Amino acid sequence: MSPFGIGAKQVASVELPGEASVELPDGKVKVRYVEDREGRSTEHGSTGWRGPDESLAVTIHVDGREVPIKKPRMIGEGAGRGTIHKDLGSLELEGPARCQVRTQMAVDPGAHINPRIVFRA
């Protein structure tokens, strides 16, 4: 995977709020908050994208152990191909794993369009 995630492919996603069992590959896996764009810009404000709010929580467990999400050095936001995203960090897996993922957030239907957590490798 390139240093900026360019060329990384989506390997799984979980709705917000939601819970799912997902297969993730070994190595570094990027964790990203994603919404549908629907004409909004990445400019913050009343008509722009608000992004995830402070109630966002993502927990990942492998074999009953919580796997920490390492915060990124720089939080990237962007838009493309009909979505808007914010990088949340990454996790390291020592081998392919079935992960139990739980996501929580107070979703405002007027502000958040199809919010989800996406895993990229």
Contact map, one row per residue, 1 for C-alpha under 8 A:
1110111100000000000000000000000000000000000000000000000000000000000000000000000000000000000000000000000000000000000000001
1111111100000000000000000000000000000000000000000000000000000000000000000000000000000000000000000000000000000000000000000
1111110000000000000000000000000000000000000000000000000000000000000000000000000000000000000000000000000000000000000000000
0111110000000000000000000000000000000000000000000000000000000000000000000000000000000000000000000000000000000000000000000
1111111100000000000000000000010000000000000000000000000000000000000000000000000000000000000000000000000000000000000000001
1111111100000000000000000000000000000000000000000000000000000000000000000000000000000000000000000000000000000000000000000
1100111110000000000000000000000000000000000000000000000000000000000000000000000000000000000000000000000000000000000000000
1100111111000000000000000000000000000000000000000000000000000000000000000000000000000000000000000000000000000000000000011
0000001111100000000000000000000000000000000000000000000000000000000000000000000000000000000000000000000000000000000000011
0000000111111000000000000000000000000000000000000000000000000000000000000000000000000000000000000000000000000000000001111
0000000011111000000000110000000000000000000000000000000000000000000000000000000000000000000000000000000000000000000001111
0000000001111100000001110000000000000000000000000000000000000000000000000000000000000000000000000000000000000000000001110
0000000001111110000001000000000000000000000000000000000000000000000000000000000000000000000000000000000000000000000111100
0000000000011111011100000000000000000000000000000000000000000000000000000000000000000000000000000000101000000000000111000
0000000000001111111000000000000000000000000000000000000000000000000000000000000000000000000000000000001000000000011110000
0000000000000111110000000000000000000000000000000000000000000000000000000000000000000000000000000000001110100000011110000
0000000000000011111000000000000000000000000000000000000000000000000000000000000000000000000000000000011111100000000100000
0000000000000111111100000000000000000000000000000000000000000000000000000000000000000000000000000000011100000000000000000
0000000000000110111110000000000000000000000000000000000000000000000000000000000000000000000000000001111000000000000000000
0000000000000100011111000000000000000000000000000000000000000000000000000000000000000000000000000001110000000000000000000
0000000000000000001111100000000000000000000000000000000000000000000000000000000000000000000000000111100000000000000000000
0000000000011000000111110000000000000000000000000000000000000000000000000000000000000000000000000111100000000000000000000
0000000000110000000011111000000000000000000000000000000000000000000000000000000000000000000000011110000000000000000000000
0000000000110000000001111100100000000000000000000000000000000000000000000000000000000000000000011110000000000000000000100
0000000000000000000000111110100000000000000000000000000000000000000000000000000000000000000010111000000000000000000000001
0000000000000000000000011111100000000000000000000000000000000000000000000000000000000000000111111000000000000000000000000
0000000000000000000000001111100000000000000000000000000000000000000000000000000000000000000111100000000000000000000000000
0000000000000000000000000111110000000000000000000000000000000000000000000000000000000000011110000000000000000000000000001
0000000000000000000000011111111000000000000000000000000000000000000000000000000000000000011110000000000000000000000000111
0000100000000000000000000001111100000000000000000000000000000000000000000000000000000011111000000000000000000000000000111
0000000000000000000000000000111110000000000000000000000000000000000010000000000000000011111000000000000000000000000011110
0000000000000000000000000000011111000000000000000000000000000000000000000000000000001111100000000000000000000000000011110
0000000000000000000000000000001111100000000000000001000000000000000000000000000000001111000000000000000000000000001111000
0000000000000000000000000000000111110000000000000000000000000000000000000000000000111100000000000000000000000000001111000
0000000000000000000000000000000011111000000000000000000000000000000000000000000000111000000000000000000000000001111100000
0000000000000000000000000000000001111100000000000000000000000000000000000000000001110000000000000000000000000000111000000
0000000000000000000000000000000000111111100000000000000000000000000000000000001001110000000000000000000000000000100000000
0000000000000000000000000000000000011111000000000000000000000000000000000000000001100000000000000000000000000000000000000
0000000000000000000000000000000000001111100000000000000000000000000000000000000000000000000000000000000000000000000000000
0000000000000000000000000000000000001111110000111000000000000000000000000000000000000000000000000000000000000000000000000
0000000000000000000000000000000000001011111100011000000000000000000000000000001000000000000000000000000000000000000000000
0000000000000000000000000000000000000001111100011000000000000000000000000000111000010000000000000000000000000000000000000
0000000000000000000000000000000000000000111110011000000000000000000000000000000000000000000000000000000000000000000000000
0000000000000000000000000000000000000000111111111100000000000000000000000000000000000000000000000000000000000000000000000
0000000000000000000000000000000000000000001111111100000000000000000000000000000000000000000000000000000000000000000000000
0000000000000000000000000000000000000000000111111000000000000000000000000000000000000000000000000000000000000000000000000
0000000000000000000000000000000000000001000111111000000000000000000000000000000000000000000000000000000000000000000000000
0000000000000000000000000000000000000001111111111100000000000000000000000000000000000000000000000000000000000000000000000
0000000000000000000000000000000000000001111111111110000000000000000000000000000000010000000000000000000000000010000000000
0000000000000000000000000000000000000000000110011111100000000000000000000000000000000000000000000000000000000011000000000
0000000000000000000000000000000000000000000000001111100000000000000000000000000000001100000000000000000000000001000000000
0000000000000000000000000000000010000000000000000111111100000000000000000000000000000000000000000000000010000000000000000
0000000000000000000000000000000000000000000000000111111100000000000000000000000000000000000000000000000011000000000000000
0000000000000000000000000000000000000000000000000001111100000000000000000000000000000000000000000000000000000000000000000
0000000000000000000000000000000000000000000000000001111110000000000000000000000000000000000000000000000111000000000000000
0000000000000000000000000000000000000000000000000001111111000000000000000000000000000000000000000000001111000000000000000
0000000000000000000000000000000000000000000000000000001111100000000000000000000000000000000000000000001110000000000000000
0000000000000000000000000000000000000000000000000000000111110000000000000000000000000000000000000000111100000000000000000
0000000000000000000000000000000000000000000000000000000011111000011100000000000000000000000000000000111000000000000000000
0000000000000000000000000000000000000000000000000000000001111100011100000000000000000000000000000011110000000000000000000
0000000000000000000000000000000000000000000000000000000000111111111000000000000000000000000000000011100000000000000000000
0000000000000000000000000000000000000000000000000000000000011111111000000000000000000000000000001111000000000000000000000
0000000000000000000000000000000000000000000000000000000000001111100000000000000000000000000000000010000000000000000000000
0000000000000000000000000000000000000000000000000000000000001111110000000000000000000000000000000000000000000000000000000
0000000000000000000000000000000000000000000000000000000000001111111000000000000000000000000000000000000000000000000000000
0000000000000000000000000000000000000000000000000000000000111101111100000000000000000000000000000000000000000000000000000
0000000000000000000000000000000000000000000000000000000000111100111110000000000000000000001000000000000000000000000000000
0000000000000000000000000000000000000000000000000000000000110000011111000000000000000000001000000000000000000000000000000
0000000000000000000000000000001000000000000000000000000000000000001111100000000000000001111000000000000000000000000000000
0000000000000000000000000000000000000000000000000000000000000000000111110000000000000000111000000000000000000000000000000
0000000000000000000000000000000000000000000000000000000000000000000011111000000000000001110000000000000000000000000000000
0000000000000000000000000000000000000000000000000000000000000000000001111110000000000011110000000000000000000000000000000
0000000000000000000000000000000000000000000000000000000000000000000000111110000000000000000000000000000000000000000000000
0000000000000000000000000000000000000000000000000000000000000000000000011111000000000000000000000000000000000000000000000
0000000000000000000000000000000000000000000000000000000000000000000000011111100000000111000000000000000000000000000000000
0000000000000000000000000000000000000000000000000000000000000000000000000111110000000110000000000000000000000000000000000
0000000000000000000000000000000000000000010000000000000000000000000000000011111000011110000000000000000000000000000000000
0000000000000000000000000000000000000000010000000000000000000000000000000001111100011100000000000000000000000000000000000
0000000000000000000000000000000000001000110000000000000000000000000000000000111111111000000000000000000000000000000000000
0000000000000000000000000000000000000000000000000000000000000000000000000000011111110000000000000000000000000000000000000
0000000000000000000000000000000000000000000000000000000000000000000000000000001111100000000000000000000000000000000000000
0000000000000000000000000000000000011100000000000000000000000000000000000000001111110000000000000000000000000000000000000
0000000000000000000000000000000001111100000000000000000000000000000000000000001111111000000000000000000000000000000000000
0000000000000000000000000000000001111000010000001000000000000000000000000000111101111100000000000000000000000000000000000
0000000000000000000000000000000111100000000000000010000000000000000000000000111000111110000000000000000000000000000000000
0000000000000000000000000000000111000000000000000010000000000000000000000011110000011111000000000000000000000000000000000
0000000000000000000000000000011110000000000000000000000000000000000000010011100000001111100000000000000000000000000000000
0000000000000000000000000000011110000000000000000000000000000000000010110010000000000111110000000000000000000000000000000
0000000000000000000000000000011100000000000000000000000000000000000011110000000000000011111000000000000000000000000000000
0000000000000000000000000001111000000000000000000000000000000000000011110000000000000001111100000000000000000000000000000
0000000000000000000000000001111000000000000000000000000000000000001111000000000000000000111110000000000000000000000000000
0000000000000000000000000111100000000000000000000000000000000000000000000000000000000000011111000000000000000000000000000
0000000000000000000000001111100000000000000000000000000000000000000000000000000000000000001111111000000000000000000000000
0000000000000000000000000110000000000000000000000000000000000000000000000000000000000000000111110000000000000000000000000
0000000000000000000000001110000000000000000000000000000000000000000000000000000000000000000011111000000000000000000000000
0000000000000000000000111100000000000000000000000000000000000000000000000000000000000000000011111100000000000000000000000
0000000000000000000000111100000000000000000000000000000000000100000000000000000000000000000010111110000000000000000000000
0000000000000000000011110000000000000000000000000000000000000100000000000000000000000000000000011111000000000000000000000
0000000000000000000011110000000000000000000000000000000000011110000000000000000000000000000000001111100000000000000000000
0000000000000000001111000000000000000000000000000000000000011100000000000000000000000000000000000111110000000000000000000
0000000000000100001111000000000000000000000000000000000001111000000000000000000000000000000000000011111000000000000000000
0000000000000000111100000000000000000000000000000000000001110000000000000000000000000000000000000001111100000000000000000
0000000000000111111000000000000000000000000000000000000111100000000000000000000000000000000000000000111110000000000010000
0000000000000001110000000000000000000000000000000000001111000000000000000000000000000000000000000000011111000000000000000
0000000000000001100000000000000000000000000000000001101110000000000000000000000000000000000000000000001111100000000000000
0000000000000000100000000000000000000000000000000000101100000000000000000000000000000000000000000000000111110000000000000
0000000000000001100000000000000000000000000000000000000000000000000000000000000000000000000000000000000011111011001000000
0000000000000000000000000000000000000000000000000000000000000000000000000000000000000000000000000000000001111111000000000
0000000000000000000000000000000000000000000000000000000000000000000000000000000000000000000000000000000000111111100000000
0000000000000000000000000000000000000000000000000000000000000000000000000000000000000000000000000000000000011111100000000
0000000000000000000000000000000000000000000000001100000000000000000000000000000000000000000000000000000000111111100000000
0000000000000000000000000000000000100000000000000110000000000000000000000000000000000000000000000000000000111111111000000
0000000000000000000000000000000000111000000000000000000000000000000000000000000000000000000000000000000000001111111000000
0000000000000011000000000000000000110000000000000000000000000000000000000000000000000000000000000000000000000001111100000
0000000000000011000000000000000011110000000000000000000000000000000000000000000000000000000000000000000000100001111110000
0000000000001111100000000000000011100000000000000000000000000000000000000000000000000000000000000000000000000000011111000
0000000000001111000000000000001111000000000000000000000000000000000000000000000000000000000000000000001000000000001111100
0000000001111100000000000000001111000000000000000000000000000000000000000000000000000000000000000000000000000000000111110
0000000001111000000000010000111100000000000000000000000000000000000000000000000000000000000000000000000000000000000011111
0000000111110000000000000000111100000000000000000000000000000000000000000000000000000000000000000000000000000000000001111
1000100111100000000000001001110000000000000000000000000000000000000000000000000000000000000000000000000000000000000000111
